[in-house]
Amino acid sequence: MENKGVKEKTMEDGVAAMAACYAGFDPAAYLQYNYTAPRADFSRRDSIVPWKLGCLHRAFTEGVQEKTMEDGVAAMAASYEGFDPAAYLQYNYTAPRADFTRRDSTVSWKLGCLHRAFTEGDISGGLLVDVGSGPTLYQVLSGCEIFERLVLTDFLEVNRRELKRWLQDQGKSSLDWTPYLQHVCKLEGRGALAWSEKASRLRAVVSDVLPIDVHRPQPLAPGALPSPGADCLVSCFCLESVSPDLDAFTRALGHIGGLLRPKGHLILIGALGESFYQGGPGVQIPVVPLDEAQVCSSLKQNGFTLMRLEVYVLPDDMRVGVDDVSGIFFVKARKE
Ligand SMILES: C[S@@+](CC[C@H](N)C(=O)[O-])C[C@H]1O[C@@H](n2cnc3c(N)ncnc32)[C@H](O)[C@@H]1O
């Protein structure tokens, strides 16, 4: 008890001594010492006052920025509400864009890039994940030969259902993938007749069709992938067509990068200079218009080393009015 009384007294003395120090406090001098140059030099970002003001500004606007970001992402999700898989397939995956007699048709170009990427001999491992598969299968027709396990993913249940209909061979697909299977078999030098073997291979290696949201730091449900991550990721026309702006695109690229093991490969295909596409009759989906430099910079910011970049400029007769895309990029990169 006695000790406690002594401690309290000492504390009071200390506080009283501090108060006594302030007896001669001179506001004008204090301001002069701390709030004029060099400490308040607004031409230097490293002077003390601009640093403090910057911190305060960020602290009080972070909430606003986060809210704006969330609103942008929510608006994108809303624009997908009327997405119509059958119409999307019809717009993009039939002639003229999918004309296998022409090497310069959009789909022939994409399948050629994918074939080369997966036969160069540097991509290997057990697990391939396709991010934002949509209702399409063309993007995994080459990779399915290399990997023992393939996971397809999409945000929309209608797209996951479309994929499952083909995988379960119920004969109710909105698109006949046979010419695609035949074309990739030809690229592999197997002859078009091997197409049914490729179809069986694809059905055998797809283990899951999972929901995904690339705007979440963890885009898949916890535990969906083994802990080191996938050996390779494919993602086609997803990130730019689900992001409200370039920052969101770059962030989403970082999120999906988290699904990939270190040194794993990323195959990224996407639209250049596109501001919208039709997701169905009367469904206009906004897209971030990208150029090659922005794609390269986003990859670099997320720790990817670019191995190959190819660009396809749409011939006039492939501009069919279902979007305003001017070109397509193909990227092969490696995660550091
Ligand atoms: C332009 S489509 C691309 C489909 C297909 N990969 C292709 O190459 O045609 C974009 C896809 O992104 C999906 N998507 C929408 N929001 C998403 C999100 N937040 N995360 C992941 N995918 C999303 C859509 O459902 C749609 O299937």
Ligand as a Chemical Component Dictionary entry (heavy atoms), coordinates in Angstrom:
data_LIG
# 
_chem_comp.id                   LIG 
_chem_comp.type                 NON-POLYMER 
_chem_comp.pdbx_formal_charge   0 
_chem_comp.three_letter_code    LIG 
# 
loop_
_chem_comp_atom.comp_id 
_chem_comp_atom.atom_id 
_chem_comp_atom.alt_atom_id 
_chem_comp_atom.type_symbol 
_chem_comp_atom.charge 
_chem_comp_atom.model_Cartn_x 
_chem_comp_atom.model_Cartn_y 
_chem_comp_atom.model_Cartn_z 
_chem_comp_atom.pdbx_ordinal 
LIG C1  C1  C 0  -15.117 -12.608 -72.469 1  
LIG S1  S1  S 1  -15.535 -14.005 -71.524 2  
LIG C2  C2  C 0  -14.179 -15.092 -71.874 3  
LIG C3  C3  C 0  -14.605 -16.525 -71.979 4  
LIG C4  C4  C 0  -13.559 -17.488 -72.555 5  
LIG N1  N1  N 0  -12.397 -17.602 -71.698 6  
LIG C5  C5  C 0  -13.124 -17.100 -73.948 7  
LIG O1  O1  O 0  -11.914 -17.170 -74.227 8  
LIG O2  O2  O -1 -13.966 -16.801 -74.790 9  
LIG C6  C6  C 0  -15.207 -13.444 -69.885 10 
LIG C7  C7  C 0  -15.555 -14.482 -68.823 11 
LIG O3  O3  O 0  -15.222 -13.970 -67.530 12 
LIG C8  C8  C 0  -16.198 -14.429 -66.612 13 
LIG N2  N2  N 0  -16.209 -13.539 -65.434 14 
LIG C9  C9  C 0  -17.027 -12.484 -65.160 15 
LIG N3  N3  N 0  -16.694 -11.920 -63.979 16 
LIG C10 C10 C 0  -15.657 -12.647 -63.486 17 
LIG C11 C11 C 0  -14.898 -12.574 -62.295 18 
LIG N4  N4  N 0  -15.113 -11.624 -61.383 19 
LIG N5  N5  N 0  -13.924 -13.489 -62.097 20 
LIG C12 C12 C 0  -13.675 -14.453 -63.037 21 
LIG N6  N6  N 0  -14.354 -14.556 -64.190 22 
LIG C13 C13 C 0  -15.343 -13.670 -64.415 23 
LIG C14 C14 C 0  -17.486 -14.390 -67.400 24 
LIG O4  O4  O 0  -18.463 -15.209 -66.826 25 
LIG C15 C15 C 0  -17.020 -14.838 -68.775 26 
LIG O5  O5  O 0  -17.152 -16.218 -68.905 27 
# 
loop_
_chem_comp_bond.comp_id 
_chem_comp_bond.atom_id_1 
_chem_comp_bond.atom_id_2 
_chem_comp_bond.value_order 
_chem_comp_bond.pdbx_ordinal 
LIG C1  S1  SING 1  
LIG S1  C2  SING 2  
LIG S1  C6  SING 3  
LIG C2  C3  SING 4  
LIG C3  C4  SING 5  
LIG C4  N1  SING 6  
LIG C4  C5  SING 7  
LIG C5  O1  DOUB 8  
LIG C5  O2  SING 9  
LIG C6  C7  SING 10 
LIG C7  O3  SING 11 
LIG C7  C15 SING 12 
LIG O3  C8  SING 13 
LIG C8  N2  SING 14 
LIG C8  C14 SING 15 
LIG N2  C9  SING 16 
LIG N2  C13 SING 17 
LIG C9  N3  DOUB 18 
LIG N3  C10 SING 19 
LIG C10 C11 SING 20 
LIG C10 C13 DOUB 21 
LIG C11 N4  SING 22 
LIG C11 N5  DOUB 23 
LIG N5  C12 SING 24 
LIG C12 N6  DOUB 25 
LIG N6  C13 SING 26 
LIG C14 O4  SING 27 
LIG C14 C15 SING 28 
LIG C15 O5  SING 29 
# 
